[in-house]
Amino acid sequence: MKKSILLFAIFLSLTTMAQESVEVIQFPQSFKLNHELLPDYQLFQFEEEMKQKGFKENPAVIKDKDLMKLMEDNTSYIPSIDAIYYEIYTKKDDEYSGAGVQVYNFDEEKSLDHYLADEFAQPNYAVLTFHKHYLIKVWCDDGRNGREKLNQLIAYYQDKLGAELQTLTENTARQAEIEEAVQEAADAVDAAAAVDMEEELLDTVLDSSKGTVVSEIPTEESKSVKDEIGEKPVAAPHKMSRKMWSDYELDRLETYNPDFTYAMYDKLIASGYIVWLVERYGQDEQIHWAVLFDTSGNYKGFQQIAYENSEGNVRKYTVITGDKIRVYKESIYDNDAVQSFEDFIMTSEGFKR
């Protein structure tokens, strides 16, 4: 009798453990983020254009393969993905900084393994795996404390699910290109010591009378430079592919979106740092960024320096004087414009307020 009771207790215990295991792997409930991890963020609201494409809710699960193609870079693996759960946040005081999670439910383990083999290490996101069929991507595009926030998201899924953080391969091609760019910049600085800096390094991208962009090397003697957005891409000959965007670590700015045109339209060189000026051009929205590196090629931060959309109710532009940046923001409500600005200083350690 006692033996029967003991066997029944063991059976009951195993059944309970199995039920708990099933509960852990419920999709997508088990993968939802804890909102308390992102107190300064809010759920992103899709604009009408994205809603028309099919992205109507956030968070949500998508199973439609065409929608997956709009979200996923490695499109060749989409047939092996049964569903994607996404949860996207934007910062309350900076709508261009975001964070979130995407969970991929693969149909079989080997498909997940092949997908993982094609992923490269990037500073703004991490990949974890769970229970052979689930791949978790957490990401944070925030120039202020993005790495700290990303580590919190990683720890959340490790603690909650026991998910395994994956060590991704470094993209050696990206490092070689950065080193080459740094060497070019160093050579340019050396040349500037022997010749007139203005003749050697000053590069006017487009005619400023057309309302586009004029950029120059930020030296103490330089005049104020205004960076604003025109009606077409400023650097059509210098478009950036998805691979280039990734290789140069520009995923720190935002995830590459093939619906837009990306380009690096100028490079500012000064003693102690290098600034790449990058744009994203779309029919209804345009953005410019300044991305700062030290002379060793180490990323030091970015600032959005110009913005405009077809609605015309929000606009940003920037005046650069020497190592100083002033970013103006104009908001128009009922034909009344409200203007504010932020000041930054460019240093070898990053943008300083």
C-alpha positions as CSV (number, residue, x, y, z in Angstrom):
1,M,0.0,0.0,0.0
2,K,2.8,2.4,0.9
3,K,4.6,1.5,-2.3
4,S,1.5,2.4,-4.3
5,I,1.1,5.7,-2.5
6,L,4.8,6.5,-3.1
7,L,4.5,5.6,-6.9
8,F,1.4,7.8,-7.1
9,A,3.2,10.7,-5.4
10,I,6.1,10.4,-7.9
11,F,3.7,10.2,-10.8
12,L,1.9,13.3,-9.6
13,S,5.1,15.2,-9.1
14,L,6.3,14.3,-12.6
15,T,2.9,15.3,-14.1
16,T,3.1,18.7,-12.2
17,M,6.6,19.3,-13.5
18,A,5.5,18.5,-17.1
19,Q,2.6,20.9,-16.8
20,E,4.9,23.6,-15.5
21,S,7.2,23.0,-18.4
22,V,4.3,23.4,-20.9
23,E,3.3,26.6,-19.2
24,V,6.9,28.0,-19.6
25,I,6.9,27.5,-23.3
26,Q,3.5,29.0,-24.1
27,F,3.9,31.3,-27.1
28,P,3.8,34.2,-27.0
29,Q,2.7,34.7,-23.3
30,S,6.0,33.4,-21.9
31,F,8.1,35.9,-23.9
32,K,6.3,39.1,-23.0
33,L,8.5,41.9,-21.6
34,N,8.1,43.3,-18.1
35,H,7.2,46.9,-18.7
36,E,9.0,47.9,-15.5
37,L,12.3,47.3,-17.3
38,L,11.5,50.2,-19.6
39,P,10.1,52.9,-17.3
40,D,11.1,55.7,-19.7
41,Y,9.7,54.0,-22.8
42,Q,6.2,53.6,-24.2
43,L,4.7,51.2,-26.7
44,F,5.3,52.3,-30.2
45,Q,2.1,53.3,-32.2
46,F,2.1,52.3,-35.8
47,E,1.4,55.1,-38.3
48,E,-1.4,54.7,-40.9
49,E,1.0,53.6,-43.6
50,M,2.3,50.7,-41.5
51,K,-1.3,49.7,-40.5
52,Q,-2.2,49.5,-44.2
53,K,0.7,47.1,-44.7
54,G,-0.7,44.9,-42.0
55,F,1.1,46.0,-38.8
56,K,-2.0,47.0,-36.8
57,E,-1.2,46.2,-33.2
58,N,1.8,46.3,-30.9
59,P,2.6,43.9,-29.3
60,A,1.4,41.2,-31.7
61,V,2.1,37.9,-33.3
62,I,2.5,37.7,-37.1
63,K,2.3,34.5,-39.2
64,D,1.9,36.1,-42.6
65,K,5.1,35.5,-44.6
66,D,4.8,38.9,-46.5
67,L,4.7,40.7,-43.2
68,M,7.7,38.8,-42.0
69,K,9.6,39.9,-45.0
70,L,9.0,43.5,-44.0
71,M,10.4,42.8,-40.6
72,E,13.1,40.2,-41.1
73,D,16.6,40.8,-42.7
74,N,17.3,37.1,-43.4
75,T,14.4,36.5,-45.7
76,S,15.7,33.2,-46.9
77,Y,14.8,31.7,-43.5
78,I,11.2,32.9,-43.4
79,P,9.7,29.6,-44.7
80,S,11.2,28.0,-41.6
81,I,9.6,30.5,-39.2
82,D,6.2,29.6,-38.0
83,A,5.5,32.9,-36.2
84,I,7.2,36.1,-34.9
85,Y,6.2,37.8,-31.7
86,Y,7.2,41.5,-31.5
87,E,7.0,44.1,-28.8
88,I,8.4,47.5,-29.8
89,Y,9.0,50.6,-27.5
90,T,10.0,54.1,-28.2
91,K,11.5,56.5,-25.6
92,K,9.1,59.0,-24.1
93,D,11.4,62.0,-24.5
94,D,13.0,60.9,-27.8
95,E,10.8,59.2,-30.3
96,Y,13.8,58.1,-32.4
97,S,15.3,55.9,-29.6
98,G,13.7,52.5,-29.3
99,A,13.9,49.1,-27.6
100,G,12.1,45.9,-27.7
101,V,12.0,42.2,-28.4
102,Q,11.3,39.9,-31.3
103,V,10.8,36.1,-30.7
104,Y,11.0,33.7,-33.6
105,N,9.3,30.4,-33.4
106,F,11.1,28.0,-35.8
107,D,9.6,24.8,-37.2
108,E,12.7,22.8,-36.4
109,E,16.0,23.1,-34.5
110,K,18.3,22.9,-37.5
111,S,16.5,25.9,-39.1
112,L,17.2,27.9,-36.0
113,D,20.9,26.8,-36.0
114,H,21.3,27.8,-39.6
115,Y,19.7,31.2,-39.0
116,L,22.0,31.8,-36.0
117,A,25.1,31.0,-38.0
118,D,24.3,34.0,-40.3
119,E,24.0,36.5,-37.4
120,F,26.9,38.8,-36.6
121,A,27.6,40.5,-33.3
122,Q,26.3,44.1,-33.1
123,P,26.4,46.5,-30.2
124,N,22.7,47.4,-30.1
125,Y,21.2,43.9,-29.9
126,A,21.7,40.4,-28.6
127,V,20.3,37.0,-29.4
128,L,19.2,34.3,-27.0
129,T,17.8,30.8,-27.7
130,F,15.3,28.8,-25.7
131,H,14.0,25.2,-26.0
132,K,15.4,24.5,-29.4
133,H,12.7,26.2,-31.4
134,Y,12.7,29.8,-30.1
135,L,15.2,32.6,-30.9
136,I,14.9,35.8,-28.9
137,K,16.3,39.1,-30.2
138,V,16.5,42.0,-27.7
139,W,17.6,45.4,-28.9
140,C,18.0,49.0,-27.7
141,D,18.9,52.0,-29.9
142,D,19.7,54.6,-27.3
143,G,22.9,56.7,-27.5
144,R,22.7,57.5,-23.8
145,N,22.5,54.2,-21.8
146,G,21.6,51.7,-24.5
147,R,24.2,49.0,-23.5
148,E,23.0,49.1,-19.9
149,K,19.4,48.8,-20.9
150,L,20.3,45.9,-23.3
151,N,22.0,44.0,-20.5
152,Q,18.8,44.3,-18.4
153,L,16.7,42.8,-21.2
154,I,19.2,40.0,-21.6
155,A,19.2,39.2,-17.9
156,Y,15.4,39.3,-17.9
157,Y,15.1,36.4,-20.3
158,Q,17.9,34.5,-18.7
159,D,16.3,34.7,-15.3
160,K,12.7,34.2,-16.4
161,L,13.2,31.4,-18.9
162,G,16.7,30.2,-18.5
163,A,17.3,31.4,-22.1
164,E,20.9,31.0,-23.4
165,L,22.8,34.1,-24.6
166,Q,24.5,33.4,-27.9
167,T,28.0,34.5,-28.7
168,L,27.8,35.9,-32.2
169,T,30.7,36.0,-34.7
170,E,32.4,39.4,-35.1
171,N,32.2,40.8,-38.7
172,T,35.9,41.0,-39.6
173,A,35.1,42.8,-42.9
174,R,33.4,45.6,-40.9
175,Q,36.5,46.1,-38.7
176,A,38.8,46.2,-41.7
177,E,36.7,49.0,-43.3
178,I,36.6,51.0,-40.0
179,E,40.4,50.8,-39.7
180,E,40.7,51.9,-43.3
181,A,38.4,54.9,-42.7
182,V,40.3,55.8,-39.6
183,Q,43.6,55.7,-41.5
184,E,42.2,57.9,-44.2
185,A,41.1,60.4,-41.6
186,A,44.5,60.4,-39.9
187,D,46.2,60.9,-43.3
188,A,43.8,63.8,-44.0
189,V,44.6,65.4,-40.6
190,D,48.3,65.1,-41.3
191,A,47.9,66.6,-44.7
192,A,45.9,69.5,-43.2
193,A,49.0,70.4,-41.1
194,A,51.0,71.0,-44.3
195,V,48.3,72.7,-46.5
196,D,45.4,75.0,-46.1
197,M,42.7,73.0,-44.1
198,E,39.9,74.6,-46.0
199,E,41.3,73.7,-49.4
200,E,42.1,70.1,-48.4
201,L,39.2,69.0,-46.4
202,L,36.2,71.4,-47.0
203,D,33.6,69.6,-49.0
204,T,30.4,71.3,-50.2
205,V,27.9,68.5,-50.8
206,L,25.1,70.4,-52.5
207,D,24.3,74.0,-53.3
208,S,22.9,75.5,-50.0
209,S,20.7,77.8,-52.0
210,K,18.5,74.8,-52.8
211,G,17.8,74.3,-49.1
212,T,19.8,71.1,-48.7
213,V,23.1,70.6,-46.8
214,V,26.4,72.4,-46.5
215,S,29.0,70.7,-44.3
216,E,32.5,71.7,-43.4
217,I,35.3,70.6,-41.1
218,P,34.7,71.8,-37.5
219,T,37.6,73.9,-36.7
220,E,37.7,76.9,-34.3
221,E,38.0,79.2,-37.3
222,S,35.1,77.7,-39.2
223,K,31.9,79.6,-39.8
224,S,28.5,78.3,-38.6
225,V,27.2,75.5,-40.8
226,K,23.5,74.8,-41.1
227,D,22.3,71.3,-41.7
228,E,18.7,71.0,-42.9
229,I,16.8,68.6,-45.2
230,G,16.0,69.3,-48.8
231,E,13.6,67.7,-51.2
232,K,15.8,64.8,-52.3
233,P,18.7,62.6,-51.0
234,V,21.8,64.7,-50.5
235,A,24.1,61.8,-51.3
236,A,22.5,59.6,-54.0
237,P,26.0,58.5,-55.3
238,H,27.0,57.3,-51.8
239,K,24.1,55.0,-50.9
240,M,24.6,52.4,-48.2
241,S,23.5,48.8,-48.5
242,R,22.2,46.7,-45.7
243,K,25.6,45.1,-45.4
244,M,27.4,48.4,-45.2
245,W,24.9,49.7,-42.6
246,S,25.6,46.7,-40.5
247,D,29.4,46.6,-41.1
248,Y,29.7,50.2,-40.0
249,E,27.7,49.5,-36.8
250,L,25.0,52.0,-37.9
251,D,22.4,49.7,-36.4
252,R,23.0,51.8,-33.4
253,L,21.0,54.5,-35.1
254,E,18.1,52.3,-36.2
255,T,17.5,48.9,-37.8
256,Y,18.1,49.0,-41.6
257,N,14.8,49.4,-43.4
258,P,14.9,48.6,-47.2
259,D,11.9,50.9,-47.8
260,F,14.3,53.9,-47.2
261,T,17.5,55.1,-48.9
262,Y,20.5,55.4,-46.6
263,A,23.7,57.3,-47.4
264,M,26.8,58.7,-45.7
265,Y,26.9,62.2,-47.2
266,D,29.9,63.7,-45.4
267,K,32.7,63.2,-42.9
268,L,33.9,65.9,-40.5
269,I,37.5,65.6,-39.2
270,A,39.0,67.3,-36.2
271,S,41.8,66.8,-33.7
272,G,40.7,63.9,-31.5
273,Y,37.5,62.8,-33.2
274,I,35.8,62.0,-36.5
275,V,32.1,62.6,-37.3
276,W,30.2,60.7,-40.0
277,L,27.1,62.4,-41.3
278,V,24.5,59.9,-42.3
279,E,21.0,60.3,-43.8
280,R,17.9,58.2,-44.2
281,Y,15.7,59.4,-47.0
282,G,12.1,58.3,-47.7
283,Q,9.2,59.8,-49.6
284,D,7.4,61.0,-46.5
285,E,10.2,61.2,-43.9
286,Q,13.9,62.2,-43.9
287,I,16.5,62.0,-41.1
288,H,20.1,63.1,-40.7
289,W,22.4,61.8,-37.9
290,A,25.9,62.8,-36.7
291,V,27.8,59.7,-35.6
292,L,30.9,60.3,-33.5
293,F,34.1,58.2,-33.3
294,D,37.5,58.8,-31.7
295,T,40.5,58.6,-34.0
296,S,40.9,54.9,-33.1
297,G,37.6,54.1,-34.6
298,N,35.7,53.6,-31.3
299,Y,32.1,54.5,-31.4
300,K,31.3,57.4,-29.0
301,G,27.6,58.2,-29.7
302,F,25.2,59.8,-32.1
303,Q,22.8,62.7,-32.4
304,Q,19.9,63.2,-34.7
305,I,20.7,66.6,-36.3
306,A,17.9,67.0,-38.9
307,Y,14.4,65.7,-39.4
308,E,11.4,66.5,-41.6
309,N,8.2,64.7,-42.7
310,S,5.5,65.2,-45.2
311,E,3.0,66.4,-42.6
312,G,5.3,69.3,-41.8
313,N,4.3,69.6,-38.1
314,V,7.7,68.7,-36.7
315,R,11.1,69.8,-38.0
316,K,14.7,69.6,-36.8
317,Y,17.8,71.3,-38.1
318,T,21.3,72.0,-36.8
319,V,23.9,74.7,-36.7
320,I,27.5,73.5,-36.3
321,T,30.1,76.1,-35.1
322,G,33.6,74.7,-34.4
323,D,33.1,71.8,-32.0
324,K,29.6,73.0,-31.0
325,I,26.3,71.7,-32.2
326,R,23.0,73.4,-31.7
327,V,20.0,71.3,-32.6
328,Y,16.8,73.2,-33.2
329,K,13.3,71.6,-33.1
330,E,10.2,73.3,-34.4
331,S,6.7,72.0,-33.7
332,I,3.8,73.6,-35.5
333,Y,0.3,73.5,-34.0
334,D,-2.6,75.4,-35.5
335,N,-0.1,77.4,-37.6
336,D,1.8,78.5,-34.5
337,A,5.5,77.4,-34.4
338,V,7.1,76.5,-31.1
339,Q,10.9,76.4,-31.3
340,S,13.4,74.9,-28.8
341,F,17.0,73.8,-29.0
342,E,19.7,71.7,-27.4
343,D,23.4,72.4,-27.3
344,F,26.1,69.7,-27.6
345,I,29.9,69.8,-27.8
346,M,31.8,67.2,-29.8
347,T,34.8,65.7,-28.0
348,S,36.9,62.6,-28.3
349,E,34.8,61.1,-25.5
350,G,31.5,61.7,-27.2
351,F,28.7,64.4,-27.4
352,K,28.6,66.4,-24.2
353,R,25.8,68.7,-23.1
